[in-house]
Each structure stands twice: as structure tokens, then as C-alpha cells.
Amino acid sequence: MARQPEDPIVRNIVQMLRGAQFNRRQLLRGAAVGAAGAGALGLSACSGGGGGGGGDGIVWGNWTYYLDFDESTGSYPSLDAFVDEAGFNVDYIEDIDDNNTFFGKIKDQLQLGQHTGYDVITFTDWMNARLIQAEQVQEFDYANLPNVKANLVDAQWDALDVDPGRKFSIPWQLPASGWVWNTEAVPDGIKTLDDFLRPELKGKVVVLSEMRDTMGMVLAGLGYDPSGDWGDKEFDEALAWLDDALQSGQIGNVKGNSYTQDLITGDALAAMAWTGDVVMLNAENDNQWTLEIPESGGMIAADSFTVPNGTSAEAKEKVEQMIDYYYDPVVMAEVADYVTFIPPVKGTQEAMQEINPENAENPLIFPSDSDWEHLHSFRSLTAEEDNRYSTAFQNALGL
């Protein structure tokens, strides 16, 4: 079992919070997650009593809903199995809900080389690029990672341009984005970028508030490779397309995960969307939507493990043991069946056949060879570019 607080009162509180946890499906259905609920999420995601470094185990900071969770027992089955096998504790804390916010939480310790409170974290790769370039994370010892060497999908070894060979970052999940539409209401589908501008869709289009997904797909739709050598001219052209669509009212909304509620209510008939969300939406709503990786190109990112400099050598070795455990395709299949994003581990699809044959055939979890050819990473930005482009994007959204 994952570590439990020794104090019986604290243990009972943790179990109560786990029992009250909103699951990801409820969130996507639009469960009443108000300000108070959002606060509860942060607490309920804490497993094993929390940590802060030291002790006999390790502390893993991860995104919410990013590990298989058993709602009936309030436990994380694959992690519990690892703890039983490894013989040390893992304090699993789901408190990353935004790259910038979480970075702000630990940036001072990172700059000083002190323990951040986490032995391993799973930022998105564009943020990992900053940490790697600032020399704030440790190099992995691949002698401890035989499963990773054998099973990391080929496309990911050099996907992060500042970390070829994945010396400092190892993918945990691969969130991808594409174009989705209501299959009945939009029978011709969305095949080109300008299909979003059709008169019958006016005000019924939603795009993502995540700059790299939305701007990446607009860049690709205009004929530019988002992972390639584009610059200000191409970005400005893509931003002009977005701004025109917003100003004209063609795009009715810009949202994070809550765009799923617009699809459910019919306020949106087409969207730029994350694949894992649509898998869950269709599972809960009679397969109402079609999502495709556009011919022009969809986006793929990686949320990857890194070990901050303040983590001890002993803890780092334990982290590597845990990462290698999750690179067993049978274990990753358990995770992927719950998380429903693209797993980075070879053999997961075959292992999924034994767990959930329907998901094993889902191209949104296991893209075809053709889809892989059309999935792009967003190139790494310099700090100056990131600030300038993010500001321009936010201004276009009116934020």
C-alpha cells in the first residue's frame, strides 16, 4: 500500500477526502466544481500523507487525474503495487494544475539547488526545457532504467530539442490535441482550418486557452511546422487568423478543460480539443463526437519526469526504480485505461487488450502510424519569445 499517515485522525481525514474526490469524468460532465470545490480538489489529491523530502521514501508531484485511481477504495492501484514491491514509501501528491503556477511555487528552491519538497515532478516539456537549460535538474542513470531504454516510443527520444536522448527528462504521458466536432450536427466534419469559419458554425467554435495547442494547430493549418524554424512573421500571421475569428464572433469561446461542457450543452459544435477528454466524453455520452488529428497537423506534448537538483542521490535512485516500473507495458496499460492519453511505452496497446479491448482499438489513445506523422511538438521558445508570444496571445483573447 502507498504510505498512510500514522495518526489515525489524519488517516481518517485523508480517507474521507479521497472518498469525496471528484473524478475526472465528473469534472468533464460539469459537476459543480466551484471555488470551494476547486480548493477541495487540491487537498483530496494528496495521497500518503504528503511529504517534504527526507524520510525513507520519495515524493512525487503530479497533475490531477493523471494516475489510475480506484474510487471504491480511494487508492491508486498501480502505485500501491509498486510500493509493496519496492519496500519504500511514495508520497503521491496531485498538486500540479498549471505549469507556471507550480513553477512559481518551487522556483526559489530550484535556483538555490535546495530540496523543492518533491523528489520527482512531471512538468510539461516546454517547462522542462527551461529547467534543463538552467541546469536545475539531474541527469538520469540509464543503468537503472532498462525498461525505459527498451520501451520508450521511438518518436520521443529526441522530441524535446534541448534534451536529445532524454538524459534529463523521461515522458510520463503524451497529451495530444486535434479537431473535434458533433458528428450529427457537423456531418461534413472539420477538415481544414477554414472549416471552422463556415457560417453555420458562427459562435459555435471553441479553442483551447493553452497557447501551444491552439497556436500550434493554427500555424499548422496555415502550412507552417510548429516544431520547425518559424518566427515572428509566422506567429503574427497565425495570431491574425485567431484574432479575426474572435473579433467576428466566429469563435464563441476560449477555454481550458471546461470546453467539454460547451460540447455537451451544444453551445459548441466544433472545437480544438485534447484527445483524452474526447475519449471520456464519448464514453459518457453515446459517442456524439468525432475527433481527428487534422491532415495539416495536430499537437502532441509530453509531461515528463524530472528530478530537481535538491533530490538526494539515494532518492534519485528510488525515483528511477519507480519510473522503470511504469515503463512495464502491463503497468502502463493500467494507467492508460484510466488516464486515456497517449502512453509513451511500447507494448501498451497489446497489454491493453487484456484489460480493455475497446480502449486497445481507440486511435485517440493509440494513434495510427499516419496520425503519428501528423502530430507536431511546439518548438522550444526562448524566455523572451515565451513572454512576448504569451502576452500577444493573451491580449488577443482579451485576458
Residue pairs with C-beta under 8 A, 6 or more apart in sequence:
1 75
1 80
1 83
1 84
2 47
2 48
2 75
2 76
2 79
2 80
2 83
2 89
2 90
2 92
3 48
3 49
3 57
3 83
3 89
3 90
3 91
4 11
4 14
4 48
4 49
5 11
5 14
5 48
5 49
10 49
11 49
14 46
14 47
14 49
15 74
17 40
17 43
17 44
17 46
18 44
18 47
18 74
18 75
19 74
20 40
20 44
21 41
21 44
21 45
21 69
21 71
21 74
22 31
22 33
22 37
22 40
22 41
22 44
23 65
23 69
23 71
24 64
24 65
24 280
25 280
25 283
25 284
27 33
27 65
27 257
28 257
28 260
28 261
28 277
28 280
28 281
28 284
29 261
29 264
29 284
30 258
30 260
30 261
30 264
31 37
33 41
41 64
42 95
42 97
45 64
45 93
45 94
45 95
46 93
46 94
46 95
47 76
47 79
47 91
47 92
47 93
47 94
48 89
48 90
48 91
48 92
48 93
49 91
50 91
50 93
51 57
51 59
51 91
51 93
51 117
52 59
52 115
52 117
53 59
53 115
53 116
53 117
53 118
53 119
53 310
53 311
53 315
54 115
55 89
56 88
56 89
57 88
57 89
57 90
57 91
57 318
58 88
58 89
58 90
58 91
58 119
58 120
58 315
58 318
58 319
58 322
59 90
59 91
59 93
59 117
59 118
59 119
59 120
60 90
60 91
60 92
60 93
60 118
60 119
60 120
60 121
60 122
60 319
60 322
61 93
61 95
61 96
61 102
61 117
61 118
61 120
61 121
61 122
62 92
62 93
62 94
62 96
62 121
62 122
62 172
63 94
63 96
63 97
63 122
63 303
64 94
64 95
64 96
64 97
65 94
65 339
66 94
66 122
66 172
66 173
66 303
66 339
67 76
67 78
67 79
67 92
67 94
67 335
67 338
67 339
68 76
68 77
68 78
68 334
68 335
68 337
68 338
68 339
69 75
69 76
69 338
70 76
70 77
76 92
77 334
78 326
78 331
78 334
78 335
79 90
79 92
81 331
82 90
82 322
82 325
82 326
82 331
83 89
83 90
85 325
86 318
86 321
86 322
86 325
88 318
90 322
93 118
95 102
96 102
96 121
96 122
96 123
99 123
99 124
99 126
99 127
100 127
102 121
102 123
103 123
103 127
103 130
106 116
106 117
106 118
106 121
106 308
109 115
109 116
109 117
109 308
109 310
110 116
110 131
110 134
110 136
110 308
110 309
110 310
111 136
113 136
113 309
113 310
114 310
115 308
115 310
115 311
115 312
116 308
116 310
118 308
118 311
119 307
119 308
119 311
119 312
119 315
119 316
119 318
119 319
120 305
120 306
120 307
120 311
120 319
120 322
120 323
121 305
121 306
121 308
122 172
122 173
122 303
122 304
122 305
122 306
123 131
123 303
123 304
123 306
124 301
124 302
124 303
124 304
125 159
125 160
125 169
125 171
125 301
125 302
125 303
125 304
125 377
126 212
126 301
126 378
126 380
126 381
126 386
128 137
128 160
128 163
128 168
128 169
128 304
128 306
129 160
129 161
129 162
129 163
129 380
130 383
131 137
131 168
131 306
131 308
132 160
132 162
132 163
132 168
132 169
132 306
133 162
135 309
136 308
136 309
137 168
137 169
137 306
137 307
137 308
137 309
138 168
138 306
138 307
138 308
138 309
138 311
138 316
139 167
139 168
140 166
140 167
140 168
140 170
140 307
140 320
141 316
141 317
141 320
142 148
142 149
144 317
144 320
144 321
144 324
145 170
145 320
145 323
145 324
145 327
146 324
147 324
147 325
147 327
147 328
148 170
148 323
148 324
148 327
150 327
150 346
151 327
151 328
151 329
151 345
151 346
151 347
152 166
152 170
152 171
152 327
152 344
152 345
152 346
153 344
153 345
153 346
155 372
156 166
156 171
156 174
156 302
156 344
157 164
157 165
157 166
158 164
158 165
159 171
159 302
159 377
160 166
160 169
160 302
160 304
160 377
160 380
161 379
161 380
162 380
163 169
166 304
168 306
169 302
169 304
169 305
169 306
170 304
170 305
170 323
171 302
171 303
171 304
171 305
171 344
172 302
172 303
172 304
172 305
172 326
172 344
173 302
173 303
173 339
173 341
173 342
173 343
173 344
174 300
174 301
174 302
174 303
174 341
174 342
174 343
174 344
175 274
175 275
175 276
175 300
175 301
175 303
175 341
175 342
176 274
176 275
176 293
176 298
176 299
176 300
176 301
176 341
176 342
176 364
176 367
176 375
177 208
177 213
177 216
177 217
177 272
177 273
177 274
177 275
177 298
177 299
177 300
178 217
178 272
178 273
178 275
178 291
178 292
178 293
178 294
178 298
179 190
179 217
179 270
179 271
179 272
179 273
179 291
179 292
179 294
179 298
180 190
180 263
180 270
180 271
180 272
180 273
180 278
180 289
180 290
180 291
181 189
181 190
181 269
181 270
181 271
181 289
181 290
182 263
182 266
182 269
182 270
182 288
182 289
183 287
183 288
183 289
183 290
184 288
185 266
185 269
186 201
186 269
186 270
188 195
189 195
189 290
189 292
190 196
190 270
190 292
190 294
191 294
191 295
192 221
192 294
192 295
192 296
193 217
193 218
193 221
193 222
193 241
193 294
193 296
194 221
195 270
196 205
196 245
196 250
196 251
196 270
197 245
197 250
201 250
201 269
201 270
202 248
202 249
202 250
203 249
203 250
203 252
204 252
204 267
204 268
204 269
204 270
205 245
205 250
205 251
205 252
205 268
205 269
205 270
205 271
206 251
206 252
206 253
206 254
206 255
206 259
206 262
206 263
206 268
206 270
206 271
206 272
207 214
207 242
207 251
207 253
207 254
207 271
207 272
208 214
208 254
208 255
208 256
208 259
208 271
208 272
208 273
208 274
209 254
209 255
209 256
209 397
210 256
211 389
211 390
211 393
212 226
212 299
212 301
212 378
213 272
213 274
213 299
213 301
214 242
214 254
214 272
214 393
215 226
215 235
215 238
215 239
215 242
215 378
215 389
215 393
216 226
216 297
216 299
216 376
216 378
217 226
217 272
217 294
217 296
217 297
217 298
217 299
218 238
218 241
218 242
219 225
219 226
219 230
219 234
219 235
219 238
220 226
220 294
220 296
220 297
220 298
220 299
220 376
221 241
221 294
221 296
221 297
222 234
222 237
222 238
222 241
223 296
224 230
224 234
224 238
225 297
225 376
226 297
226 299
226 376
226 377
226 378
226 379
227 376
227 377
227 378
227 379
228 379
229 379
230 379
235 389
235 392
239 392
239 393
239 396
242 251
242 396
243 396
245 251
246 254
246 396
246 397
246 398
252 262
252 267
252 268
253 259
253 262
253 267
253 268
254 397
255 262
257 274
257 277
259 268
259 271
259 273
260 273
260 277
260 281
262 268
262 271
263 269
263 271
263 273
263 281
263 288
263 289
264 281
264 285
273 291
274 341
275 291
275 340
275 341
275 342
275 364
275 365
276 339
276 340
276 341
276 364
276 365
278 289
278 291
278 364
279 340
279 359
279 362
279 364
279 365
280 340
281 288
281 289
282 288
282 289
291 364
293 367
293 371
293 374
293 375
294 374
295 374
296 374
297 374
297 375
297 376
298 371
298 374
298 375
298 376
299 375
299 376
299 377
299 378
300 342
300 375
300 376
300 377
301 377
301 378
302 344
302 377
305 319
305 323
307 316
307 319
311 319
325 331
326 332
326 335
326 345
327 345
328 345
329 345
329 346
329 347
329 348
329 350
329 351
330 351
332 343
332 345
332 348
332 351
333 343
333 348
333 351
333 352
333 354
333 355
334 355
335 343
336 343
336 348
336 352
336 359
336 365
337 352
337 355
337 356
337 359
340 359
340 362
340 364
340 365
341 365
342 365
342 366
342 367
343 365
348 366
349 360
349 366
350 360
352 359
352 360
352 365
352 366
353 360
359 365
360 366
363 371
367 375
381 389
